[in-house]
Amino acid sequence: MTGFLSSKYSRILTVVLLLQAAVFYGMARPEPVRITKHLSSFPTQIGSWKMIQEGVIEKEIMDVLKADEAITRWYGSQEENGSAALFVAYFATQRTGKTPHSPKNCLPGAGWVPVLSDRIQVSVPGRSEPLEANRYIVARGDDKSLVIYWYQSHHRTIASEYEAKVYTVLDALRYNRSDAAVVKVTVPIRDGNDQRATELAVRFVQTFFEKLAPHFPA
């Protein structure tokens, strides 16, 4: 037995088995649902931004999405001379197969073709470090839009969906929770001005970020 444990392979195998056991234990424990502030109560006006349309997510889409709560809204600002769509889907637990869907996988299905894909840093109130978000410029015929999105949990924001999955396991082990959300902002690109659309999206995020955070349990 001592000889077996002294080999490099056996030590790696032992660590893997222990991790699997820990993950199974962490993900198997009952997880209380912690929704205390529903997304439906998110303000219809934030600063100069006012809701101009409340979207309806069809049942078929919600059945695929499997989110516990979701909102989709268009906001407009006369001061900014622009509009932006906000989509938020919240998952109270990911232990039953529910998990945030990456917007980049949904865009092609809706006919949007990615033109640019990168990441941006957004400085937001109440955070010492900027929020990192995915940025996509997509086109459908003559129409172009800017899309930025990220994953958000009780105390962090993440751009990478792979890192988000890792943190889900770690949070299940440490805190007995796996809740998470995906937040997406879409801004139409006017006259091919990608930079203006990006700046408008950033200012919109900076305006609503503090208002959105309380809807994710602390």
N, C-alpha and C positions, 0 to 999 in steps of 0.2 A: 504493500500500500504506500509506504514511504517513497519507494522508487517511482511509483506511478505519479505521485504528486510533485516529484522533483522535476519532471519533464516539462518543457515549455508548453507543449501542446495541452497537457492535462491541466496546467494552471489556467490557460486561456479558456478551455472548456468549462472548468469549474466556475470562473468568473461569469461566463455567458449564462450558465445554468442558474447561478445566484441572481443575476439581473433579471432573467426571465421569471423566476419565482417572485422577485420583488415587484415586477411590473404586474404580474397576475394578481398579487395580493392588493396592490394599490388600485388597480382598475376594478377589482371585484368588490371592494367595500362599498356599501350604500353611500350615495352622494346626495345630499339635500339640495333641492332646487332653491336658488337664492334670488330669484327675480323679485325685486322690491320696488323698482321704478320702471314701469313699462315703456317701451319705445313709443307707443301711441301717444304718450304724454310729452314727447319731445316738442319743444317750442315751435310754433309756426312762424315766429318772427325772432330773429337773432340779429341785433344791430340793425344795419340797413337792409338785411336780407329778409324777405317776406315770402312765405309759401304761396305759390301761384297755382299749384296743382298737387293734389294728393293722388298718388298712383294706387292702383288695385292690383295686388299679386294674385293671379288666378290660382284656384285650388290645385290644378294639375302641376303648376310650377312649385307651389308650396309642398306638395307631396314628394316632389323630387328633391327640393331644397332641404326639407326636413328640419327647418329652423323652428325654434320655439317661438320666436318673435321676429318680425321683419317690417321695415317701412321702406317705401320708395316715394320720394317727393321731389318736386321741382321748386326751387327758390329763385327769386329774382331780386335785383337791387338796382334802383334807379341811380343811386350814388355811384355804383360800380359800372352802370350801363351794361349789365350782363346777367346771365342766368346760369344756374348750375343744378344738376340732379344729385340727390343724396340717396344712397341705398345702404341700409344697415341690416344685417341678419345676425341674430344672437342665438347661440346654442347653449342652453343651460348645462348640458352634459354631453360628452362625446363617447360615453361608454356604451351606448346602444346603437352604434353605427352612424350616428349623426356627426357631421364634421363640416366646417366651412368649405364651400366650393371656391376654387380659384376663379375669379372673373375672367382671366385670360383664356380659360377653357370654354366659357360661355359665349365670348364675343364672336368667334367664327361661326358658331351655330346660328347667331342672329344676323349673319351676313357681313359682319365687320372684319376687315382684313388689317392685321397689324402692320404699321408703317415704321414705327420706332418703338423700341423697348429699352428702358433704363430705369434708374432710380434717382429720386430727389430727396433732399433734406428740407424739412419744414420746421422752422422754429415756431413753437406754440406756447401760449401762456401757461404757466404752472409747471413747466418741465425744464430741467436744467440742461438737458440734451435735446437736440432736434429729433423730430419724428422722421424716420426713414420710410418712404413709401415707394411702391412700384409706379412707374409712369409709362403709359402706352398712348401712342397716337394711332388711331384707327381710322380707316376709310371705308365707306360704302357708297359706291358710285361717286357722285360729286361731293358728298357730305364727308366731313372730317370731324372727329371729336378727340378731346384729350381725356384720358381716364387715369386717375390715380387711386390706388387702393392699398390697404394694409390690414393686418390681423391685429386684433386688440383683445386683451384679457383684463383681469382685475387690476394689474399694476404694470403692464408693459404693452408696447406696440412693436410689431415685427413685420418686416417686409417679406422675408423668405417663408414660403409655406412649409419648407422642410424644417426650418428652425422652430416654426410654430408647432409642428407635430412633436418635436423633441421636448419642447417645454410642456406640452400637454401631458406627456408621460411623467416628467419630473414633478409637475404640479399635482398630479394624481397621487404620487408617492409622498410628497412633502405636505401637501395641504388638503388632500382628499377632495380635489375639485378638478374639473376639466372643462369648465365653461370658457367660451371664446366667442368672438364676433369677427365678421369681416365688414369693413367700412369702405365704400366706394364712392368717389365723386366723379361726375362726368360734366365736361364743359364743351359746348359746341365751339369749333374753331371757325372764326369769321375771317374772310379775306385771306386765308392761308397764314394768319398770324399765330403761329404756334406759341411764341413767347408770351404774347398777351393772354392766351388761354391758360398757360401754366401759371402766370402771375395771378390771374383771377381765381383759379382753383386754390392756390396757396392761401390767398386772403380769405377765401370762404372757409377753408379748414381752420385757419387761425381764429375765425369768428365763432365757429360752432364747437370747437374741440372741448373746451371746458364745460359746455352745456351737455355734451354727449357723455362724458366720462361717468357721471353719477348713475347712468342707466346700466353700467356694468358693475356688479357687486364688488365691494372692496374686500 
